[in-house]
Amino acid sequence: MSSRHEGLLEQGYWEDVKTAVEPPAKSWPSKWKVKISRPAFFTRTAGPRKPLRRTAWLDGVRGFAALLVYWHHHQLWAHDATGNNRIFENNFGYDQNYYFACLPGVRTFFTGGHYAVTTFFVISGYALATKPLSLIHAGDYQKLGDNLASAAFRRWPRLYIPLIGTTLLYLTSWHAFGLIAAAADKKANFRDELWSWYTEFKNFSFVYRMGGEPWFTYNFHSWSIPVEFKGSMVIYMSLLAFSRCTRNARLWAQTGLIFYFLYIADGWYCALFVSGMLLCDLDLLADSNFLPRFLTKLEAFKELIFFHLFIVSVYLGGVPSQNVDLNVLRGSRGWYYLSFLKPQAVFDYKWFFLFWAATFLIASVPRIPWLKTFFETPFCQYLGRHCFALYLVHGPVLWTLGDRVYAAVGWVSDNHRNKIPNWVNIFPMPNVGPLGLELNFLIPHLVLLPVTLWVTEVVTKLFDEPSVKFSQWVYAKTQPKSATGKP
């Protein structure tokens, strides 16, 4: 999947944009700070909208999924004070609790974070495979080798530089401003904090380690980054291994990998990445009218098939997720018979059902016009441009500002009384409204959401975009300068 930034990656170089008149040396720091901190809605330019790319809907899905993760974590964080988390993460009717927020389909908009994460992985498999697969289809194996070498080299810094930057700023704020962050084990001084961060990060960032906790305590939500890296390596190696296969052999090999990762080994996240690669392969074949014959025969039923796949996706995306006890799933209405589909290999049943949910979603969106149009709207495209930064910063904003705001309006826990007693109920609001839509939950987001999006934009400009350019620059520096390609 190409994008404004990935275009730089594919070109193999990047250059700073130079203006006709260079600004005075003294003014660039202030201009840089204004550029970094100015929200996007203050920098819009007049003129017609640029035409959308063919796969712009993928960016929109990824951006909207990041927003669902934000909303999921805020719902659970605020409602932990009332003990309602088990209601949110279980099915409608669980333990005789009947709430609108838990209805099939509706649950996605309250606690759809797991659904969103699996969708991220399918999209990543699709995006990472787009350029290499197009080269495989064209039979250009030399460029394929160059592309995969560059992509593999750049992947670690691309994923981890933004995490390094954001977590270092986060822990620095504790000591520079005396902040007490929820879910943080603040050390006695900044030096000890840096050492603690280093010893934890070096293990967390080694994705092939055996054992240990999957969490990085300086940002618990970043557990998916090592998963993203491992899934990326599966994609690159699979593309290389299948590059000389015939069309049918390649499609069967990808299908076989999915079967292996779901039904033989507990590699659910690898299955999600390979699923995205397979969907991309099929879409490229469809564009060139080279699909297998049995699929072309279904063309007349395409709309019917994919609309129903979307409905199934939304239903499966609401799988109960509080624990891994299969008996709980079987006791949830609407899931008894589905529970018998879980393969023995998968330990946590939710990932099996979410695999199908995310796969069906990405398969169906481009073939349902109104749904594709929604994900191509400016709002979803905006979220798509900033989705990685939003994923990284929504937690720290929640654990600092959000935790205090919730305590102030009435979502009070013992932790608040012990750590930030001055914030407890300083601006109480009525706790009225249906579960998940209470007045004193919604009103704080008039502050929390804009602040989170602003911090997201800053991080995109400060770490996310530079990490793309930096990794490309480093890779270019390692390449031979001679035309022969020899050192």
SEVOPA-973848 format. One record per residue: x, y, z of N, C-alpha, C in turn. Coordinates in steps of 0.1 Angstrom, whole numbers, plus 5000, padded with zeros to 4 digits. Each point is the difference from the previous one (the first is absolute). Layout:
<sites>
XYZXYZXYZ ...
</sites>
This chain:
<sites>
500849885000499250125000500950125000 499850094990500850125000499350105008 500850105004499550115007500950124999 499650115005500950124998501449985005 500149925011501349985006500749874994 499249904997500549884994500550034986 499550104993500550044987501550035002 500450075010501450035003500849875001 499449905007500749885002500349924987 499050014991500149924988501050074990 500250135001500950074992501449975003 500349965012501449975004500850115005 499450125001500750125005499050095006 500550105008499150115004500950125001 499350114997500750135001499150105007 500650105007499350105006499450094989 498850055003499450094991500650145002 500550064990500750135001499150114994 499950115008499350114995500950094992 499350094992500850094991500950095008 499550055012500850095008500249935014 501349985003500349945013499750105011 499349955011499750095011501350035008 500050115007501250045008500249895011 501349985003500449895009499350015013 499850135005499450015013498549975001 499449994988498549985001499649864999 500949914995499649864997499549935013 500750025011499549925012498550035004 499750134999498650045004499049964989 500450014988499149954989499849855001 501149935003499949855002499149975011 500150075011499149975012498550034996 499850104993498650034995499549904991 500849954991499649904990499749875007 500849965010499849885007498750005009 499850125006498950005010498750054994 499950054988498850064994499149884996 498750005005499149894995499750014985 499649894995499749994985498950094996 499050025009498950084995500450154999 501150045005500550144998500950014988 500349894993501050014989499449954987 498749995000499349954987500250114989 500249954988500250094989498849994991 499750114994498850014991500349924987 498949974993500249934988499349875000 499949934988499349875000500749895007 499349915004500649885007500849924990 501149955005500849914991499349874998 500149944988499349884997500549895009 499249915005500349895009500749894992 500949945007500749884994499049885000 500449904992499149884999499849935014 501050015008499949935013499850105012 499550124997499950105011499049945011 499149924996499149955010500749925011 501149944996500849925010500550105011 500550114996500450105010498950045009 498850024994498850045008499649895010 500149874996499649905009501049995011 501350024997501049995010499950125010 499750124995499850115009498749995009 498949954994498849985008500349895010 500749904997500349905010500850055011 501050104997500750065011499150085009 499050064995499150075008499249915009 499649884995499349905008500949955011 501349994998500949965011500050115011 500150124996499950125009498749995008 498949984994498750005007499949885009 500549884995500049885008500750025014 501250064999500850015012499450115009 499450104995499450105009498849945006 499249924993498849945006500449915012 501049924998500449915011500750075011 500850104997500750085011499050075009 499050074994499150075008499149915008 499549904993499049915007500649905009 501349995001500749925009499650045015 499750135001499750055013498649955005 499249964991498749945004499949854998 501149944996500049854998499249954989 499850094989499249954989500849954988 501349985002500849964989499649864995 499649915009499649864997498850014991 499150105002498850014992500450044986 500950104998500450044987500749894992 500849925007500849904992499349864999 498750005004499349874998498750034991 499349904997498950004991498750065006 499150044992498750055004499349895008 499650035012499349905009500949925009 501350034999501049935009499750035015 499949905008499750015014498750085002 499049984991498750075001500250154999 501050054993500150144998499750034985 499050104998499550034987500250154997 501150034993500350144997500150024985 499650124995500150044986501449984995 501050045008501450004996500549864997 499349905004500549864998499249934989 499150074993499349934989500949974989 499849894993500849964988500150124990 501250034996500250114991500250135007 499250035010500150125008501350005008 500349885005501249985009501350054993 500050004987501250044993500350155003 499050085001500250145002500250045015 500149905009500350025014501349935004 500149884996501249925003500549924988 500250074989500549944988501550004998 500750025011501550014999500649884995 499649885004500749884996499649974985 498850034996499649994986500950104992 500250125005500950104993501449954998 500649945011501449964999500249894990 499049904999500249904990499850064986 499250104999499850074987501350074996 500750065010501350054997500949904994 500149885005500949904995499749954986 498749994997499649964986500450114991 499750135004500450114991501550014998 500849975011501450004998500549904990 499449885001500449894991499750044985 498850074999499650054986501050114996 500350095008500850124996501449964997 500649915009501449964998500249924987 498949934996500149914989499750064987 499450125000499550064987501150024990 501050075003501150024991500749874996 500549925009500649884996499249914991 498749995003499149914992499950064986 499950134999499950064987501349974991 501149995007501349964993500049864997 499449915009499949864997499249984988 498850064999499149994989500750044987 500850115001500750054988501349914997 500449915009501149924997501350085002 500050115007501250085002500749965013 500849904999500549945013501250085005 500750074991501150085005499550125009 498950064995499450115008499449955013 499449874999499449945011501149985011 501149954997501149985010500450145006 500150104992500450135005498950055010 498749984996498950055008500049935013 500149875000499949925013501250035009 501250024994501250035008499850145007 499550104992499850135006499049995011 498949934997498950005010500449935013 500749894999500449935012501050085008 500950074993501050085007499350115008 499050064994499450125006498949975010 499649885001498849975008500250035015 501149955006500250025015500150155003 500850084994500050145004498750074997 499349964989498750064997499049985011 500049885007499149975010500450055014 501349995003500450035013500550145003 500450074990500450145003498950095006 498849994994498950085007499749955014 500149875003499849955013501150055010 501250004995501150055008499850155004 499750084990499850145002498850035009 498949944998498850035008500249955015 500649885002500149955014501150085007 501050054993501050085007499450145004 499250064992499450125003499049985011 499349895000499049975010500649985014 501149925001500649995013500850125005 500550084990500650135004499050105006 498849994995498950095006499849975014 500149885004499849965014500950085010 501350004995501050065009500250154998 499750054987500250144998498850085006 498849945000498950085005499449945012 500649895006499549945012498749934998 499749954988498749934997500049865006 498849975005499749875004499149934989 500649914993499249934989499449875005 498849984997499449875004500649894993 500149885006500649884994501450024998 500750085007501550024998500749985014 501149944999500849985012501250095000 499750135004501050114999501149975009 501350014995501249985008500350135008 501049985009500350115009500650124993 500849984989500650114993500049974985 500450104992500049994986501049904995 501249995006501049914996499549855002 499449975011499549875002498949974990 499250104997498949984990500649964986 501050074996500649974987500649865000 500649965011500649875000498949895000 499050035007498849905000499449994986 499950124993499450004987501049924990 501350025001500949934992500049855002 500049965012500149855003498749934995 498950085001498749944995499950004985 500450124994499850014986500949914992 501249985004500949914993499549864999 499349955010499449874999498750004992 499250115002498750014993500250014985 501150064996500250034986500749884993 500549905008500549884994498849904998 499550004988498749934998500149855000 501249955000500149855000500449945014 499850085010500349965013499049895004 500449915009499249895005499550045014 498750005002499450025013500050155003 499650035013499950145004498650064997 499850115006498750074998500050074987 498849994993499950074987499950155001 499950055012499750155001501350085001 499950124996501050105003499450105009 500450005013499350085010500050154998 500850054991500050144997498950044989 499449894995498850024991499549864998 499049965008499549874999499349964987 499550114993499349974988501049974988 501350015003501049984989500349854998 499349915007500249864999499949954986 499250074992499849964986501250034991 500950085004501150044991501049884997 500449935010500849884997499249904991 498749995003499249914991500050054986 499950134998500050064987501349974993 501150015008501349974994500149854995 499649925009500149854997499149974988 498850065000499149984988500650054987 500750115001500650064988501149914995 500849945009501049904995499449884994 498949955005499249894993499650044986 499650124998499650054987501150004990 501150065005501250024991500649864996 500149915010500549874997499149924991 498750015002499049934992500050054985 500150134999500050064986501349954993 501149995007501249964994499949854996 499549925009499949864998499049964989 498950084999499049974990500150074987 501150084998500150104989500149924987 500649884999500249934988498949904997 499049995009498949914999499050044989 499349914995498950044990498950065008 499150064993498950075007499249915010 499649894995499249915008500849945012 501349974997500849955011500250105011 500250134995500250115010498850025009 498849994993498750025008499849895010 500349874995499849895009501150005011 501250054998501050015010499650105011 499450114996499550105010498949945008 499149934993498949945007500549895010 501049934996500549905009500750065012 500750114998500650075012498950045009 498950064996498950045008499549885008 499849894993499549885007501049965011 501350004997501049965009500050095013 499950134998500150105011498750005008 498949954995498849995008499749875006 500249894992499549875004501149905005 501350044997501149915005500850065010 500450134998500850075010499250125004 500250055012499350125005500750124995 499950034987500650114994498950104994 499050035008498950084995500450134994 501050075005500450124995500749994986 500749894999500749974987498949974989 498949935004498949974991499450134996 499850105008499450134997500950074989 501350005002500950064990499949934986 500049875001500049924987498650024994 499050015008498750034994499950134992 500650105006500150134993500849984987 501149935000500849974988499249934989 499249905005499249934990498950094994 499350085008499050094995500650104990 501250045003500750094991500349934986 500549885001500349924988498749994992 498949965006498849984993499550134994 500150125007499650124994500950044988 501349985001500850034988499749914988 499749885003499649904989498750054994 499150045009498750054995500250124991 500950095003500250124992500549974987 500849894999500649964987499249884993 498749985005499249904995500749864999 500749965011500749885000499749915012 498850025005499549925012499849864996 500149905009499749864997498649994995 499749914991498749994994498949985009 500149935011498949985009499650125007 500950105002499650135006499350094990 500449994987499450094990498549964998 499749875003498649964998499150055011 500650065011499250055011499850154998 500550064989499950144998498650065001 499049924994498650055000499450015014 500649925010499550005014500950085009 500950084995501050075008499350095011 499150084996499350095010499449925011 499249904996499349925010501049935010 501149944994501049935008500750105010 500450114995500950085009499150085010 498850034997499150065010499849915011 499849874998499849915010501349975008 501150004993501349995007500250115010 499550124996500250125009499149985012 498849954998499149985012500649895009 500649904995500749895008501250065007 500750094993501250065006499650085012 499050084999499550095011499649915012 499349894997499649915011501249945007 500849944992501249935006500950105007 500150124995500850115007499650035014 498849965004499550025013500149885009 501049914997500249885008500450045015 499449945010500350035014501549985002 500650095008501550015000500550015014 499249985011500550025013501049905004 499849874996501049905004500149894989 500749905003500349894990499249885003 499050005009499249895004499049974990 500149894993499149964989498649985005 499949965012498649985006499350135001 500750115003499450135000499450044986 500849974990499550024986498849924997 500049875004498849924998498850045008 500250075011498950045008499550144995 500650064990499650134994499049974989 498850075001499049984990500550044986 499749914990500550024987501449954997 500649945010501449954998500249855003 498949945004500249865004500549914988 499350004989500449914989501350054994 500250144999501250054995501249965008 499949985013501149965008500749874996 499249914994500549874996500950024987 500150114994500850034989501550035004 500250035012501350045005501049884998 501150024993500949894999500849975013 500549885001500849975012501250095002 500650034988501350075001499950145006 498950074998499950145005499650005015 500950065008499850015014498950105004 500050124995499150105003498950014989 498849955002499149984990499650134992 500150125007499650124993500850034988 501349965000500850034988499649924988 499549885002499549924989498850064993 499050045008498950074994500350134995 500950085006500450134995500849994987 500649894998500749974987499050014989 498949935001499049994990499350144999 499850065011499350135000500850104992 501350015003500950104994500249974985 500149874997500249964986498850034991 498849975006498850034992499750154999 500550075010499850154999500850064989 501349964999500950064990499649954986 499549884999499549944988498850074995 499150045009498750064996499950154998 500850075007499950155000500150054986 501049974991500150064987498949964991 499249905003499049954992498650045004 499950085011498850065005500150154998 499450064990500350144996499850105012 498949995007499850105011501049985011 500449885002501049985011501450054996 500349974987501350054995500050165000 498950064996499950145000500250065014 499449945010500250055014501550005004 500749894997501450005004500950094991 499450054989500850104992499650145004 499250025010499750145004501250075006 500050135000501250085005500349965015 498949985008500349965014500749875001 499649904993500749875001501450014994 500150074989501350024994501050075010 499550105007500850075010500449905011 499149925005500449905010501049904994 499949974987500949914994501450054999 500150134998501450064999500750005014 499250005010500650025014499749875008 499649894994499649895008501149945009 501249994995501149945008500250095012 500150134998500350095011498850005010 498849994995498849995009500149885009 500449894994500149875007501050025011 501150074998501150015009499750105012 499350114997499850105010498750005008 499049934995498750015007500149945014 500949905002500249955013500750105010 501150054997500650105009499150125002 499250054991499150115002498949955010 499549884998499049945009500549995014 501349955002500549985013500550125007 500050114993500450135007498850095001 499750064989498850104999498749935002 499849894993498749935000499749955014 500949945007499849945013499550115010 500650124999499750115009498650064996 499750014987498750054996498949915005 500249874998499049905005499850015015 501050015007499950025015499350125003 500250114993499450135003498549994997 499549934990498650004997499249895007 500749915008499249915008500449854998 500949974990500449864999501249985009 499749975012501050005011500349855005 501349975001500449875005500950035012 500349895007500950015011501450054996 500449974988501350054995500050154999 498950064996499950145000500150075014 499349935009500050065014501449995006 500849904996501349995006501150084992 499950024987501050064992499750144997 498850034996499650144996498750045007 500150015013498750035008499550144997 500950094995499650144998499150014987 500049904992499250004988498649935002 499849935011498849925001498850095002 499049994991498750075000500250155001 501050064993500050145001499050074990 499549924991499050054991499049894996 499349955010499149894999498950024989 499749904993499050014990499049885002 498850014996499049905002500349874992 500049895007500249874993498749954995 499550064989498849964994500249964985 499149914996500249964986500249855000 499949944988500349854999501449975002 500349885003501449955002500950034988 501150075003500950044989499750134994 498850065003499650134994499650095011 500549985012499650095011500550144998 499350095005500350154998501450035005 500349955012501450035006501149924994 499649914990501149944992500250074987 498950044994500050074986500650145001 499650085010500450145001501550015000 500849925008501450015001500749994986 499449934990500649984987499950134992 499350105004500150134994501450065002 500749955010501350045003501049894996 499749885004501049894998500349964985 498950004992500249964986500850114993 499650135000500950104993501450005005 500249995013501450005005500849874995 499349895000500749884995500350014985 499150054992500350024986501150104998 500050115008501150104998501449935004 500049935011501349935003500349904989 499049944995500249904989500750074988 499550124996500650074989501550045003 500250045012501450045004500949884999 499649885005500849884999500249964986 499050014991500149974986501150084994 500150135003501050094994501349985006 500049975013501349995008500749874999 499249894999500649875000499649914989 498750004997499549904990500650034986 499750124994500550034987501649995000 500750065009501449995000500649865001 499349915006500549865001499949944986 499150034992499949954987501250054992 500250135001501150074992501449955005 500149995013501349965006500449864996 499049915001500349864996500449994986 499350074991500350004986501450064997 500350115007501350074999501249905004 499849935012501049915005500249894989 498949954995500149894990500850054988 499750124995500650054988501550025003 500450035012501450025004500849875000 499349895001500749875001500249944986 499450064990500049954986501350044993 500549914991501250034992499750124990 501050084997499850114992500449974985 500749904998500449964986498849944992 500150024988498949954991500049855000 501149935003500049855000499449945012 499850095010499449945012501049945010 501350014997501049945008500450105011 500449955012500550095010501250094996 
</sites>
